[in-house]
């Protein structure tokens, strides 16, 4: 063996070792540009390229592997390369080209034995084709066949992918405990470390997304921690890191860590951009909008929802709740009724029903709200997770309070607050405490109500939920003169201190446009024509301290 051959062997050994330990950057560096790779090393190059974000290099390597396989008369090898080509291209959004490679793989299989593992891989694409056409029954049958093929050939990729596909379909059909059991089983496959990295990443993300849709936050948090560890162990990993940040942000939001959640959502958007798949950033933008809405920053929330819609993500029901907060009640009602009519199955409905109850009660449509509250209670009972039960109890308390059924409202609100506290969600627990306080006040126990209001008010202040804090102030009769918000009072104080719009923007970390909007609102609420008159009002009404 010559010196050049020795060097080539060393490079291949280094690449293979790097690949085995998840160092995709080094594996790609060693293999990129190398000549005469065998099929296994070509697949290693393609996988490493994809995992470090070099999708074009991954596609070129897979095409080369396909061509070499066909030249050497290895049709099944060609099918494997065609499968991964189609998957990579479809993940990048090139649906037609990806579909063309699926068709090519299917033609190659026509002359091959019936029972080969490669047919199991093409069943994955068949599953998604049935799903895209809305044929859930055939999609479910196909998912079962994927698992069966995986077990027949001891192929852990097929087992994991088939289980998570089958599990999510069961969940969408309302068979939640059975579906979750299959998702957990899929994650056991991942833990064996015998699942390839691309499939592992897909299964992790599908699992956590399914838990989030169910409001099963405990399970979502556990698997998000596992996904974070998995991502961190792979230097240079690009795919799946955006969704990892999204899920971390969702857990932070649940626990009231809103600044940290917003930072994770921003990171998710940057990572999706780096992956070359900006469309999934719509979910991160919607979550961002939800946090801004809770904090009372309605313009920022609406802008985030708008961007999400532009990326093809439905920014509801958050946007309808913004409209409600702005006084556009009719628009909010129309939107939520449309969303409920379009909802496919109990999972999607469970996301819309809490907002529907809030909107309809605000509009005085209590009977309609009661129907939705009862439906939510039924879904929560069948799903069997704590957070959804807390949502159902909160909705019931809202309806009972609006109907004068005070004792029922009190018991449901207390249970909701307790569950949210156990889950570790301070904002939601405090919202339920406000209902507890209102019910206690209706029952004549003003001192106990005051205690509950005070605890809720303190929590809202700690997490920065200004609208909820303002609501408590109104209930306690401690609202600001003129109905000003906390932010408007801050702006007014600085105006009265002689600060310019530019200085106010710098001090409050706002844009000048936002400062101008706050000033316009202040002038309208106080019915004053100028900065001078507004400053005089601030001094006269003790707003300078």
C-alpha positions as CSV (number, residue, x, y, z in Angstrom):
1,X,0.0,0.0,0.0
2,X,1.5,3.4,-1.0
3,X,1.7,6.6,1.0
4,X,-1.3,8.1,-0.8
5,X,-3.4,5.0,0.0
6,X,-2.3,5.1,3.6
7,X,-3.4,8.7,3.8
8,X,-6.8,7.9,2.3
9,X,-7.3,5.0,4.7
10,X,-6.4,7.3,7.7
11,X,-8.9,9.9,6.4
12,X,-11.7,7.3,6.1
13,X,-11.0,5.9,9.6
14,X,-11.0,9.4,11.1
15,X,-14.3,10.2,9.3
16,X,-16.0,6.9,10.4
17,X,-14.9,7.4,14.0
18,X,-16.1,11.0,14.0
19,X,-19.4,9.9,12.6
20,X,-19.8,7.2,15.3
21,X,-19.4,9.8,18.1
22,X,-21.7,12.4,16.4
23,X,-19.0,14.8,15.3
24,X,-20.6,15.6,12.0
25,X,-18.4,18.6,11.3
26,X,-15.2,16.5,11.4
27,X,-16.8,13.6,9.5
28,X,-17.9,15.9,6.7
29,X,-14.5,17.7,6.6
30,X,-12.7,14.4,6.2
31,X,-15.0,13.0,3.5
32,X,-15.8,16.1,1.5
33,X,-13.8,16.1,-1.7
34,X,-12.5,12.5,-1.1
35,X,-12.5,10.2,-4.2
36,X,-13.8,6.7,-4.7
37,X,-15.9,6.4,-1.6
38,X,-17.8,3.2,-1.1
39,X,-21.6,3.3,-0.6
40,X,-21.4,3.3,3.2
41,X,-18.9,6.2,3.2
42,X,-20.9,8.1,0.6
43,X,-24.0,7.8,2.9
44,X,-21.9,9.0,5.8
45,X,-20.8,12.0,3.8
46,X,-24.4,12.8,2.8
47,X,-25.7,12.4,6.3
48,X,-22.9,14.5,7.8
49,X,-23.4,17.2,5.2
50,X,-27.1,17.4,6.0
51,X,-26.6,17.5,9.7
52,X,-24.2,20.5,9.5
53,X,-26.6,22.4,7.3
54,X,-24.9,21.8,3.9
55,X,-28.0,20.5,2.2
56,X,-26.7,21.0,-1.3
57,X,-23.6,18.9,-0.5
58,X,-25.9,16.2,1.0
59,X,-28.0,16.1,-2.2
60,X,-24.9,15.9,-4.4
61,X,-23.5,13.0,-2.3
62,X,-26.8,11.1,-2.4
63,X,-27.0,11.6,-6.2
64,X,-23.5,10.3,-6.6
65,X,-24.3,7.3,-4.3
66,X,-27.4,6.6,-6.4
67,X,-25.5,6.7,-9.7
68,X,-22.7,4.5,-8.4
69,X,-25.2,1.9,-7.1
70,X,-27.0,1.8,-10.5
71,X,-23.7,1.5,-12.4
72,X,-22.7,-1.4,-10.2
73,X,-26.1,-3.1,-10.6
74,X,-27.1,-2.6,-7.0
75,X,-30.8,-1.7,-7.4
76,X,-31.5,-1.9,-3.7
77,X,-28.6,0.4,-2.9
78,X,-30.1,2.8,-5.5
79,X,-33.5,2.6,-3.7
80,X,-31.8,3.5,-0.4
81,X,-30.1,6.6,-1.8
82,X,-33.3,7.6,-3.7
83,X,-35.2,7.3,-0.4
84,X,-32.9,9.7,1.5
85,X,-32.7,12.0,-1.5
86,X,-36.5,12.3,-1.5
87,X,-36.6,12.8,2.2
88,X,-34.0,15.6,2.2
89,X,-35.6,17.4,-0.7
90,X,-39.1,17.2,0.8
91,X,-37.8,18.5,4.1
92,X,-36.4,21.4,2.2
93,X,-39.7,22.0,0.6
94,X,-38.9,20.6,-2.9
95,X,-42.0,18.4,-3.0
96,X,-42.1,17.7,-6.7
97,X,-38.5,16.8,-7.1
98,X,-38.7,14.7,-3.9
99,X,-41.7,12.9,-5.3
100,X,-39.8,12.2,-8.5
101,X,-37.1,10.3,-6.6
102,X,-39.8,8.3,-4.8
103,X,-41.3,7.3,-8.1
104,X,-37.8,6.3,-9.3
105,X,-37.2,4.2,-6.2
106,X,-40.6,2.4,-6.7
107,X,-39.6,1.5,-10.3
108,X,-36.4,0.0,-9.1
109,X,-38.3,-2.2,-6.7
110,X,-40.5,-3.6,-9.4
111,X,-37.8,-6.2,-10.3
112,X,-36.8,-7.0,-6.6
113,X,-38.1,-9.6,-4.2
114,X,-41.3,-8.6,-2.4
115,X,-40.0,-8.8,1.2
116,X,-37.0,-6.5,1.3
117,X,-36.5,-3.8,4.0
118,X,-36.3,-1.0,1.3
119,X,-40.1,-1.4,0.7
120,X,-40.6,-0.5,4.4
121,X,-38.8,2.8,3.8
122,X,-41.0,3.7,0.9
123,X,-44.0,3.0,3.1
124,X,-42.9,6.1,5.1
125,X,-43.5,8.3,2.0
126,X,-46.8,6.4,1.3
127,X,-47.9,7.2,4.9
128,X,-47.4,11.0,4.3
129,X,-49.1,10.8,0.9
130,X,-52.3,9.3,2.4
131,X,-52.1,11.9,5.2
132,X,-51.8,14.8,2.8
133,X,-54.9,13.5,0.9
134,X,-56.9,13.3,4.2
135,X,-57.1,9.5,4.1
136,X,-56.4,8.9,7.7
137,X,-57.6,5.3,7.7
138,X,-55.1,4.3,5.0
139,X,-52.4,6.4,6.6
140,X,-52.9,4.5,9.9
141,X,-52.8,1.1,8.1
142,X,-49.5,2.2,6.4
143,X,-48.0,3.2,9.7
144,X,-48.7,-0.2,11.1
145,X,-47.0,-1.8,8.1
146,X,-43.9,0.4,8.6
147,X,-43.6,-0.9,12.2
148,X,-44.2,-4.5,11.0
149,X,-41.4,-4.1,8.4
150,X,-39.1,-2.6,11.0
151,X,-39.6,-5.5,13.4
152,X,-39.3,-8.1,10.7
153,X,-35.9,-6.8,9.6
154,X,-34.9,-5.5,13.1
155,X,-34.6,-2.0,11.6
156,X,-34.9,0.6,14.4
157,X,-35.4,3.5,12.0
158,X,-38.6,2.0,10.7
159,X,-39.8,0.9,14.1
160,X,-39.4,4.4,15.6
161,X,-40.8,6.3,12.6
162,X,-43.8,3.9,12.3
163,X,-44.6,4.0,16.0
164,X,-44.6,7.8,16.2
165,X,-46.7,8.0,13.1
166,X,-49.2,5.5,14.4
167,X,-49.3,7.1,17.8
168,X,-50.0,10.6,16.6
169,X,-52.9,9.3,14.4
170,X,-54.4,7.5,17.4
171,X,-54.1,10.8,19.4
172,X,-55.9,12.8,16.6
173,X,-58.7,10.3,16.5
174,X,-59.2,10.8,20.3
175,X,-57.5,7.6,21.5
176,X,-55.0,9.5,23.5
177,X,-53.7,7.0,26.1
178,X,-53.1,4.4,23.3
179,X,-51.4,7.0,21.2
180,X,-49.2,8.3,24.0
181,X,-48.1,4.7,24.8
182,X,-46.9,4.3,21.2
183,X,-45.0,7.6,21.4
184,X,-43.3,6.5,24.6
185,X,-42.4,3.3,22.8
186,X,-40.9,5.2,19.9
187,X,-38.8,7.1,22.4
188,X,-37.5,3.9,23.8
189,X,-36.2,3.1,20.3
190,X,-34.4,6.4,20.3
191,X,-32.8,5.7,23.6
192,X,-31.1,2.5,22.3
193,X,-28.9,4.8,20.1
194,X,-29.6,2.4,17.1
195,X,-31.8,4.9,15.3
196,X,-30.0,7.0,12.6
197,X,-29.6,10.7,13.5
198,X,-32.0,12.1,10.9
199,X,-34.8,9.8,11.9
200,X,-34.0,10.3,15.6
201,X,-34.3,14.1,15.2
202,X,-37.6,13.7,13.3
203,X,-39.0,11.4,16.0
204,X,-37.9,13.6,18.9
205,X,-39.6,16.6,17.3
206,X,-42.8,14.8,16.4
207,X,-43.1,13.3,19.9
208,X,-42.7,16.7,21.6
209,X,-45.0,18.5,19.2
210,X,-47.6,15.8,19.9
211,X,-47.3,16.3,23.6
212,X,-47.6,20.1,23.2
213,X,-50.8,19.7,21.1
214,X,-52.3,17.6,23.9
215,X,-51.2,20.2,26.6
216,X,-49.3,17.3,28.1
217,X,-46.6,19.7,29.4
218,X,-45.0,17.2,31.8
219,X,-44.2,14.8,29.1
220,X,-43.2,17.6,26.7
221,X,-40.8,19.0,29.3
222,X,-39.1,15.6,29.9
223,X,-38.6,14.9,26.2
224,X,-37.5,18.5,25.5
225,X,-34.7,18.0,28.1
226,X,-33.7,14.8,26.3
227,X,-33.8,16.5,22.9
228,X,-31.6,19.4,24.3
229,X,-29.1,16.8,25.5
230,X,-29.2,15.0,22.2
231,X,-28.6,18.2,20.2
232,X,-25.8,19.4,22.5
233,X,-23.9,16.1,22.1
234,X,-23.6,16.7,18.3
235,X,-21.1,19.5,17.5
236,X,-22.2,21.6,14.5
237,X,-25.7,20.2,14.4
238,X,-28.1,22.5,12.4
239,X,-31.4,20.6,11.7
240,X,-33.7,20.1,14.6
241,X,-32.0,22.8,16.7
242,X,-34.7,25.3,15.7
243,X,-37.5,23.1,17.0
244,X,-35.4,22.4,20.1
245,X,-35.3,26.1,20.9
246,X,-39.0,26.4,20.1
247,X,-39.9,23.6,22.6
248,X,-37.6,25.0,25.3
249,X,-39.3,28.4,24.8
250,X,-42.7,26.7,25.3
251,X,-41.6,25.2,28.6
252,X,-40.2,28.5,29.8
253,X,-43.4,30.3,28.9
254,X,-45.4,27.7,30.9
255,X,-43.2,28.5,33.9
256,X,-43.7,32.3,33.5
257,X,-40.1,32.9,32.4
258,X,-41.2,35.2,29.6
259,X,-37.9,37.0,28.8
260,X,-36.1,33.7,28.4
261,X,-39.0,32.3,26.3
262,X,-38.8,35.2,23.9
263,X,-35.1,34.7,23.6
264,X,-35.6,31.1,22.7
265,X,-38.3,31.9,20.1
266,X,-35.9,34.4,18.5
267,X,-33.2,31.8,18.5
268,X,-35.6,29.3,16.9
269,X,-36.3,31.7,14.1
270,X,-32.6,32.2,13.4
271,X,-32.0,28.5,13.5
272,X,-34.9,27.7,11.1
273,X,-33.4,30.3,8.8
274,X,-30.0,28.6,9.0
275,X,-31.7,25.3,8.2
276,X,-33.1,26.8,5.0
277,X,-36.6,26.1,6.3
278,X,-38.1,29.4,7.4
279,X,-41.8,28.2,7.3
280,X,-41.7,26.4,10.7
281,X,-40.7,29.8,12.2
282,X,-44.4,30.6,12.0
283,X,-45.0,28.5,15.2
284,X,-42.2,30.4,17.0
285,X,-43.7,33.7,15.9
286,X,-47.2,32.7,17.2
287,X,-45.7,31.7,20.5
288,X,-43.9,35.0,20.6
289,X,-47.1,36.8,19.9
290,X,-48.8,34.9,22.8
291,X,-46.2,36.1,25.3
292,X,-46.4,39.7,24.0
293,X,-50.2,39.6,24.3
294,X,-50.0,38.4,27.9
295,X,-47.7,41.3,28.6
296,X,-50.1,43.8,27.0
297,X,-47.9,44.6,24.1
298,X,-50.7,44.3,21.6
299,X,-49.0,45.9,18.6
300,X,-45.9,43.7,19.0
301,X,-48.2,40.6,19.4
302,X,-50.3,41.5,16.3
303,X,-47.1,42.0,14.3
304,X,-45.8,38.6,15.3
305,X,-49.1,36.9,14.4
306,X,-49.1,38.7,11.0
307,X,-45.6,37.4,10.2
308,X,-46.7,33.9,11.3
309,X,-49.7,34.0,9.0
310,X,-47.4,35.1,6.1
311,X,-45.3,32.0,6.7
312,X,-48.5,29.8,6.5
313,X,-49.0,29.2,10.2
314,X,-52.5,29.9,11.7
315,X,-51.9,32.5,14.5
316,X,-55.0,31.6,16.3
317,X,-56.6,31.7,18.8
318,X,-54.1,34.3,20.0
319,X,-55.0,36.8,17.4
320,X,-58.7,36.6,18.3
321,X,-57.8,37.3,21.9
322,X,-55.8,40.4,20.8
323,X,-59.0,41.6,18.9
324,X,-61.0,41.0,22.1
325,X,-58.5,43.1,24.1
326,X,-58.8,45.9,21.5
327,X,-62.6,45.9,21.8
328,X,-63.1,44.1,18.4
329,X,-65.4,41.6,20.0
330,X,-67.4,40.8,16.9
331,X,-64.2,40.0,15.0
332,X,-63.0,37.8,17.8
333,X,-66.4,35.9,17.9
334,X,-66.4,35.3,14.1
335,X,-62.8,34.0,14.2
336,X,-63.3,31.6,17.1
337,X,-66.6,30.3,15.6
338,X,-64.8,29.7,12.3
339,X,-61.9,28.0,14.1
340,X,-64.2,25.6,16.0
341,X,-66.0,24.7,12.8
342,X,-62.8,23.9,11.0
343,X,-61.2,22.0,13.9
344,X,-60.5,18.4,13.0
345,X,-60.9,16.2,16.0
346,X,-60.6,16.7,19.7
347,X,-56.9,17.6,19.8
348,X,-57.4,20.7,17.6
349,X,-60.6,21.6,19.4
350,X,-58.8,21.5,22.8
351,X,-56.6,24.4,21.7
352,X,-59.5,26.6,20.7
353,X,-62.1,25.9,23.3
354,X,-60.5,27.8,26.3
355,X,-60.3,31.0,24.1
356,X,-63.8,30.4,22.8
357,X,-65.2,30.4,26.4
358,X,-63.3,33.5,27.3
359,X,-64.4,35.4,24.2
360,X,-68.1,34.3,24.4
361,X,-68.4,35.1,28.1
362,X,-66.9,38.5,27.5
363,X,-69.6,39.1,24.8
364,X,-72.4,38.0,27.1
365,X,-73.0,34.8,25.2
366,X,-73.0,32.6,28.3
367,X,-75.2,29.7,27.0
368,X,-72.9,29.2,24.0
369,X,-69.9,29.4,26.3
370,X,-71.3,26.8,28.6
371,X,-71.7,24.3,25.7
372,X,-68.0,24.8,24.8
373,X,-67.0,24.5,28.5
374,X,-68.7,21.2,28.8
375,X,-67.2,20.0,25.6
376,X,-63.7,21.0,26.9
377,X,-64.4,19.1,30.2
378,X,-65.2,16.0,28.2
379,X,-62.1,16.2,26.1
380,X,-59.9,16.8,29.2
381,X,-61.4,13.8,30.9
382,X,-60.6,11.5,27.9
383,X,-57.1,12.9,27.5
384,X,-56.3,12.5,31.1
385,X,-53.6,15.2,31.5
386,X,-53.4,17.8,34.3
387,X,-53.0,21.0,32.3
388,X,-56.0,20.4,30.1
389,X,-58.1,19.6,33.2
390,X,-57.0,22.9,34.7
391,X,-58.1,24.7,31.5
392,X,-61.5,23.0,31.7
393,X,-61.9,23.9,35.4
394,X,-61.0,27.5,34.6
395,X,-63.5,27.6,31.7
396,X,-66.2,26.1,33.9
397,X,-65.5,28.6,36.7
398,X,-65.8,31.5,34.2
399,X,-69.2,30.3,32.9
400,X,-70.5,29.6,36.5
401,X,-69.4,33.1,37.6
402,X,-71.1,34.7,34.7
403,X,-74.3,32.7,35.4
404,X,-74.4,33.6,39.1
405,X,-73.5,30.0,40.1
406,X,-71.0,31.3,42.6
407,X,-70.3,28.2,44.7
408,X,-69.6,26.1,41.6
409,X,-67.4,28.9,40.2
410,X,-65.4,28.9,43.5
411,X,-64.8,25.2,43.6
412,X,-63.8,25.0,39.9
413,X,-61.5,28.1,40.2
414,X,-59.8,26.7,43.3
415,X,-59.2,23.4,41.5
416,X,-57.8,25.1,38.4
417,X,-55.4,27.2,40.5
418,X,-54.2,24.2,42.4
419,X,-53.5,22.2,39.3
420,X,-51.7,25.0,37.6
421,X,-49.6,25.5,40.7
422,X,-48.7,21.8,40.7
423,X,-47.8,22.1,37.0
424,X,-45.6,25.0,37.8
425,X,-47.4,27.7,35.8
426,X,-47.6,30.9,37.9
427,X,-49.5,33.0,35.4
428,X,-52.3,30.5,34.8
429,X,-52.6,29.8,38.6
430,X,-52.9,33.5,39.3
431,X,-55.6,33.9,36.7
432,X,-57.6,31.2,38.4
433,X,-57.0,32.9,41.8
434,X,-58.7,36.1,40.4
435,X,-61.8,34.0,39.7
436,X,-61.5,32.6,43.3
437,X,-61.4,36.1,44.6
438,X,-64.3,37.3,42.5
439,X,-66.4,34.3,43.8
440,X,-65.4,35.0,47.4
441,X,-66.5,38.6,47.0
442,X,-69.8,37.5,45.5
443,X,-70.3,35.3,48.6
444,X,-69.6,38.3,50.9
445,X,-66.1,37.2,52.1
446,X,-64.3,40.5,51.2
447,X,-61.2,39.9,53.4
448,X,-60.5,36.5,51.8
449,X,-61.1,38.0,48.4
450,X,-58.6,40.7,49.1
451,X,-56.0,38.1,50.0
452,X,-56.5,36.2,46.8
453,X,-56.4,39.4,44.7
454,X,-53.1,40.4,46.4
455,X,-51.4,37.1,45.7
456,X,-52.6,37.2,42.0
457,X,-51.5,40.8,41.6
458,X,-48.1,40.1,42.9
459,X,-47.6,37.1,40.6
460,X,-48.7,39.2,37.6
461,X,-46.2,41.9,38.5
462,X,-43.4,39.3,38.8
463,X,-44.0,37.8,35.4
464,X,-44.8,41.1,33.7
465,X,-48.4,40.4,32.8
466,X,-49.5,44.0,32.8
467,X,-53.1,43.6,31.5
468,X,-53.9,41.0,34.2
469,X,-52.4,43.2,36.9
470,X,-54.5,46.1,35.6
471,X,-57.6,44.0,35.8
472,X,-56.9,43.2,39.5
473,X,-56.3,46.9,40.1
474,X,-59.7,47.7,38.6
475,X,-61.4,45.0,40.7
476,X,-59.7,46.5,43.8
477,X,-60.6,50.1,42.8
478,X,-56.9,51.0,42.4
479,X,-56.8,51.9,38.7
480,X,-54.7,54.7,37.4
481,X,-56.4,58.0,36.7
482,X,-57.8,58.2,33.2
483,X,-57.5,54.4,32.8
484,X,-53.9,54.7,31.8
485,X,-51.8,51.5,31.6
486,X,-48.6,51.1,33.5
487,X,-46.5,51.8,30.4
488,X,-48.6,54.9,29.6
489,X,-47.9,56.2,33.1
490,X,-44.2,55.6,32.6
491,X,-44.3,57.5,29.3
492,X,-46.3,60.3,30.9
493,X,-43.9,60.7,33.8
494,X,-41.0,61.1,31.3
495,X,-43.0,63.6,29.3
496,X,-43.7,65.6,32.5
497,X,-40.0,65.5,33.3
498,X,-39.3,67.2,30.0
499,X,-37.9,64.2,28.0
500,X,-38.1,64.1,24.2
501,X,-39.6,61.2,22.3
502,X,-36.2,60.0,21.4
503,X,-35.0,60.1,25.0
504,X,-38.1,58.3,26.2
505,X,-37.6,55.6,23.5
506,X,-34.0,55.0,24.7
507,X,-34.9,55.0,28.4
508,X,-37.8,52.5,28.0
509,X,-36.1,50.5,25.2
510,X,-39.0,51.2,22.7
511,X,-39.1,52.5,19.2
512,X,-40.0,56.1,18.7
513,X,-43.1,55.0,16.8
514,X,-44.3,53.0,19.9
515,X,-43.7,56.1,22.0
516,X,-45.7,58.2,19.6
517,X,-48.6,55.7,19.8
518,X,-48.5,55.7,23.6
519,X,-48.6,59.5,23.6
520,X,-51.6,59.5,21.2
521,X,-53.4,57.0,23.6
522,X,-52.5,59.3,26.6
523,X,-53.9,62.4,24.9
524,X,-57.1,60.5,24.0
525,X,-57.7,59.0,27.5
526,X,-56.9,62.2,29.3
527,X,-58.7,64.4,26.8
528,X,-55.7,66.8,26.6
529,X,-54.4,68.6,23.5
530,X,-50.7,68.8,24.1
531,X,-47.6,67.5,26.0
532,X,-47.8,70.5,28.3
533,X,-51.4,69.8,29.3
534,X,-50.5,66.1,29.8
535,X,-47.6,67.0,32.0
536,X,-49.9,69.3,34.1
537,X,-52.4,66.4,34.5
538,X,-49.6,64.1,35.7
539,X,-48.6,66.6,38.4
540,X,-52.2,67.3,39.4
541,X,-53.1,63.7,39.8
542,X,-50.0,62.5,41.7
543,X,-48.6,60.4,38.9
544,X,-45.0,61.6,39.3
545,X,-44.0,59.2,42.2
